[in-house]
Amino acid sequence: MVGQQHVLDPSRVPPGRAALWVQLQEVPFAPSSDAAGEPDVSAGWDDERLVAGYVERVLGRIEVHAPGLRALVTRWSAVSPAGIAAANRNAVRGDPYGGSAELDQNLIWRPGPSSSRHRTAVTGLWHIGASTHPGPGLSGGSGRLVARQLLGRAAQLRGLLAAGRTVLRRSLARARFDRSAVRARAARRATPGTGRADATVRCR
């Protein structure tokens, strides 16, 4: 995967310069041999010579399609699988993608059926990242899904609170009306000649 982010964001590089970003998605964490016999892999990624040799190989492959590339490179920086693992404990064996993305490790099964939709066993704790749906390489997709759920819950809560306030106002208004009606009936009973007779008359 090759990219040039400075094309959209010039602040990433000094004026008049350019940057080339290359990501190799399938690199062995512990290389045991090299088909071309170079570079030497015996010491693994801890040997900076292996990293430098791999960078040179990659630049050579790209230069086939971009002649003159190597002559333009003034500096390079590379992070090996071992470096990724050291920098992020979640990147097991240097895998930045959160493990397999096969069907049984995707959708509601990512990272597992009991924690689908980014929920965890801890109330209020949500799980996002490459090891959750929709998977790796989607630039914050899982975070967006969680944010939508939280905002949806907040909107639902606001709706419930608004409905509760409406019910409360109506109940209070009804209570005031009922008290007024009681006072009015009581006043009619206490005033002679008004309202209906509330006396019991015994006749023979």
Kinemage of the C-alpha trace (Angstrom):
@kinemage 1
@onewidth
@group {chain A} dominant
@subgroup {mainchain}
@vectorlist {calphas} color= white
{ca met a 1} P 0.000 0.000 0.000
{ca val a 2} L 1.486 3.333 -1.081
{ca gly a 3} L 0.301 6.794 -0.181
{ca gln a 4} L 1.290 10.455 -0.224
{ca gln a 5} L -0.703 12.154 2.509
{ca his a 6} L 1.050 15.496 1.991
{ca val a 7} L -0.848 15.918 -1.279
{ca leu a 8} L -3.951 16.653 0.816
{ca asp a 9} L -2.092 18.019 3.845
{ca pro a 10} L 0.991 20.035 2.754
{ca ser a 11} L 1.857 20.783 6.395
{ca arg a 12} L 3.257 17.249 6.698
{ca val a 13} L 6.408 18.152 4.752
{ca pro a 14} L 8.689 21.214 4.332
{ca pro a 15} L 7.994 23.449 1.325
{ca gly a 16} L 9.218 21.930 -1.927
{ca arg a 17} L 9.567 18.439 -0.405
{ca ala a 18} L 7.490 15.271 -0.629
{ca ala a 19} L 6.925 12.129 1.406
{ca leu a 20} L 6.136 8.568 0.397
{ca trp a 21} L 4.359 6.270 2.821
{ca val a 22} L 4.535 2.512 2.218
{ca gln a 23} L 2.775 -0.173 4.239
{ca leu a 24} L 3.528 -3.846 3.687
{ca gln a 25} L 0.662 -5.898 5.023
{ca glu a 26} L 2.231 -9.355 4.989
{ca val a 27} L 5.702 -9.382 6.574
{ca pro a 28} L 6.901 -12.294 8.765
{ca phe a 29} L 7.354 -11.505 12.443
{ca ala a 30} L 10.259 -13.943 12.715
{ca pro a 31} L 11.785 -14.440 9.231
{ca ser a 32} L 13.634 -17.752 8.891
{ca ser a 33} L 15.086 -17.341 5.401
{ca asp a 34} L 15.099 -15.170 2.294
{ca ala a 35} L 14.398 -16.539 -1.167
{ca ala a 36} L 17.036 -14.292 -2.731
{ca gly a 37} L 19.586 -15.059 -0.037
{ca glu a 38} L 19.812 -11.444 0.982
{ca pro a 39} L 19.582 -9.727 3.338
{ca asp a 40} L 20.761 -11.854 6.264
{ca val a 41} L 17.772 -12.788 8.449
{ca ser a 42} L 19.619 -14.782 11.130
{ca ala a 43} L 19.361 -12.044 13.775
{ca gly a 44} L 15.749 -11.141 12.974
{ca trp a 45} L 14.342 -7.624 12.970
{ca asp a 46} L 16.592 -6.575 15.831
{ca asp a 47} L 19.345 -6.304 13.232
{ca glu a 48} L 19.046 -2.880 11.608
{ca arg a 49} L 20.815 -4.264 8.557
{ca leu a 50} L 17.817 -6.500 7.895
{ca val a 51} L 15.477 -3.502 8.136
{ca ala a 52} L 17.699 -1.430 5.818
{ca gly a 53} L 18.023 -4.277 3.338
{ca tyr a 54} L 14.261 -4.757 3.254
{ca val a 55} L 13.693 -1.042 2.691
{ca glu a 56} L 16.120 -1.109 -0.232
{ca arg a 57} L 14.301 -4.074 -1.732
{ca val a 58} L 10.937 -2.336 -1.442
{ca leu a 59} L 12.256 0.899 -2.957
{ca gly a 60} L 13.704 -1.122 -5.808
{ca arg a 61} L 10.325 -2.717 -6.518
{ca ile a 62} L 8.599 0.671 -6.502
{ca glu a 63} L 11.283 2.214 -8.692
{ca val a 64} L 10.310 -0.141 -11.501
{ca his a 65} L 7.095 1.905 -11.731
{ca ala a 66} L 8.606 5.233 -10.571
{ca pro a 67} L 12.022 5.568 -12.278
{ca gly a 68} L 14.557 7.671 -10.382
{ca leu a 69} L 12.862 7.209 -7.005
{ca arg a 70} L 15.966 6.156 -5.076
{ca ala a 71} L 17.902 9.245 -6.191
{ca leu a 72} L 15.167 11.420 -4.699
{ca val a 73} L 15.166 9.765 -1.262
{ca thr a 74} L 17.019 11.895 1.299
{ca arg a 75} L 15.905 9.999 4.410
{ca trp a 76} L 13.772 7.047 5.337
{ca ser a 77} L 12.278 5.630 8.531
{ca ala a 78} L 10.894 2.120 8.918
{ca val a 79} L 9.035 0.235 11.642
{ca ser a 80} L 9.476 -3.547 11.585
{ca pro a 81} L 6.899 -6.074 12.885
{ca ala a 82} L 8.997 -6.355 16.057
{ca gly a 83} L 8.906 -2.574 16.412
{ca ile a 84} L 5.123 -2.529 16.051
{ca ala a 85} L 4.769 -5.221 18.716
{ca ala a 86} L 7.055 -3.295 21.077
{ca ala a 87} L 5.127 -0.047 20.569
{ca asn a 88} L 1.635 -1.530 20.943
{ca arg a 89} L 0.925 -4.521 23.166
{ca asn a 90} L -2.350 -5.060 21.294
{ca ala a 91} L -0.421 -5.701 18.073
{ca val a 92} L 0.431 -9.310 18.897
{ca arg a 93} L 3.499 -10.443 16.934
{ca gly a 94} L 3.478 -7.153 15.079
{ca asp a 95} L -0.005 -7.593 13.644
{ca pro a 96} L -1.688 -4.151 13.496
{ca tyr a 97} L -4.968 -5.636 12.238
{ca gly a 98} L -6.234 -7.218 15.437
{ca gly a 99} L -5.939 -10.799 14.244
{ca ser a 100} L -7.727 -12.687 11.509
{ca ala a 101} L -10.512 -10.980 9.572
{ca glu a 102} L -12.073 -14.206 8.287
{ca leu a 103} L -15.860 -14.571 8.367
{ca asp a 104} L -15.879 -16.284 11.758
{ca gln a 105} L -13.847 -13.359 13.134
{ca asn a 106} L -15.989 -10.603 11.677
{ca leu a 107} L -19.324 -8.834 12.066
{ca ile a 108} L -21.053 -10.015 15.280
{ca trp a 109} L -18.205 -12.451 15.965
{ca arg a 110} L -15.543 -9.726 16.205
{ca pro a 111} L -13.952 -9.938 18.694
{ca gly a 112} L -16.484 -12.466 20.057
{ca pro a 113} L -20.234 -13.134 20.278
{ca ser a 114} L -20.388 -12.035 23.924
{ca ser a 115} L -18.878 -8.639 23.125
{ca ser a 116} L -20.509 -7.778 19.819
{ca arg a 117} L -21.635 -4.230 19.042
{ca his a 118} L -18.588 -3.011 20.984
{ca arg a 119} L -20.059 -3.725 24.412
{ca thr a 120} L -18.036 -5.264 27.208
{ca ala a 121} L -18.904 -6.957 30.489
{ca val a 122} L -18.117 -3.693 32.272
{ca thr a 123} L -21.035 -1.252 32.241
{ca gly a 124} L -20.140 1.919 30.382
{ca leu a 125} L -16.929 0.478 28.914
{ca trp a 126} L -16.871 0.152 25.125
{ca his a 127} L -14.331 -1.654 22.953
{ca ile a 128} L -13.094 -0.101 19.697
{ca gly a 129} L -10.171 -0.645 17.345
{ca ala a 130} L -8.977 -3.048 14.660
{ca ser a 131} L -10.049 -6.119 16.639
{ca thr a 132} L -13.690 -4.986 16.631
{ca his a 133} L -16.293 -4.538 13.885
{ca pro a 134} L -15.948 -3.331 11.115
{ca gly a 135} L -12.337 -4.474 11.324
{ca pro a 136} L -8.901 -3.064 10.504
{ca gly a 137} L -7.890 -0.395 8.048
{ca leu a 138} L -11.113 1.618 8.216
{ca ser a 139} L -9.766 4.708 9.967
{ca gly a 140} L -11.899 4.997 13.068
{ca gly a 141} L -14.916 3.094 11.779
{ca ser a 142} L -15.485 1.296 15.089
{ca gly a 143} L -15.235 4.558 17.025
{ca arg a 144} L -17.856 6.126 14.794
{ca leu a 145} L -20.219 3.210 15.351
{ca val a 146} L -19.821 3.472 19.128
{ca ala a 147} L -20.327 7.246 19.002
{ca arg a 148} L -23.571 6.759 17.067
{ca gln a 149} L -24.786 4.274 19.674
{ca leu a 150} L -23.943 6.624 22.536
{ca leu a 151} L -25.531 9.608 20.817
{ca gly a 152} L -28.591 7.503 20.047
{ca arg a 153} L -28.872 6.498 23.685
{ca ala a 154} L -28.458 10.108 24.756
{ca ala a 155} L -31.205 11.183 22.358
{ca gln a 156} L -33.434 8.383 23.645
{ca leu a 157} L -32.781 9.466 27.227
{ca arg a 158} L -33.569 13.071 26.351
{ca gly a 159} L -36.810 11.903 24.761
{ca leu a 160} L -37.755 9.939 27.875
{ca leu a 161} L -36.965 12.897 30.108
{ca ala a 162} L -39.044 15.205 27.904
{ca ala a 163} L -41.939 12.744 27.974
{ca gly a 164} L -41.586 12.463 31.751
{ca arg a 165} L -41.688 16.244 32.138
{ca thr a 166} L -44.815 16.410 29.968
{ca val a 167} L -46.571 13.750 32.060
{ca leu a 168} L -45.543 15.531 35.250
{ca arg a 169} L -46.850 18.903 34.030
{ca arg a 170} L -50.164 17.335 33.039
{ca ser a 171} L -50.439 15.564 36.376
{ca leu a 172} L -49.760 18.783 38.274
{ca ala a 173} L -52.264 20.686 36.136
{ca arg a 174} L -54.875 17.976 36.752
{ca ala a 175} L -54.139 18.073 40.473
{ca arg a 176} L -54.597 21.852 40.541
{ca phe a 177} L -57.844 21.497 38.616
{ca asp a 178} L -59.070 18.807 41.041
{ca arg a 179} L -58.249 20.994 44.055
{ca ser a 180} L -60.079 23.914 42.477
{ca ala a 181} L -63.121 21.726 41.831
{ca val a 182} L -63.087 20.479 45.426
{ca arg a 183} L -62.904 24.032 46.757
{ca ala a 184} L -65.760 25.092 44.463
{ca arg a 185} L -67.982 22.216 45.660
{ca ala a 186} L -67.146 22.991 49.243
{ca ala a 187} L -68.063 26.647 48.722
{ca arg a 188} L -71.415 25.713 47.178
{ca arg a 189} L -72.232 23.480 50.154
{ca ala a 190} L -71.412 26.262 52.585
{ca thr a 191} L -73.507 28.927 50.786
{ca pro a 192} L -77.348 28.693 51.352
{ca gly a 193} L -79.476 28.786 48.249
{ca thr a 194} L -76.730 27.843 45.871
{ca gly a 195} L -75.896 24.639 44.218
{ca arg a 196} L -77.763 21.520 45.051
{ca ala a 197} L -79.168 20.549 48.449
{ca asp a 198} L -76.928 18.288 50.395
{ca ala a 199} L -79.341 17.797 53.294
{ca thr a 200} L -81.162 14.585 54.027
{ca val a 201} L -84.898 15.091 54.557
{ca arg a 202} L -86.850 12.463 56.430
{ca cys a 203} L -90.492 12.222 55.375
{ca arg a 204} L -93.433 10.320 56.818
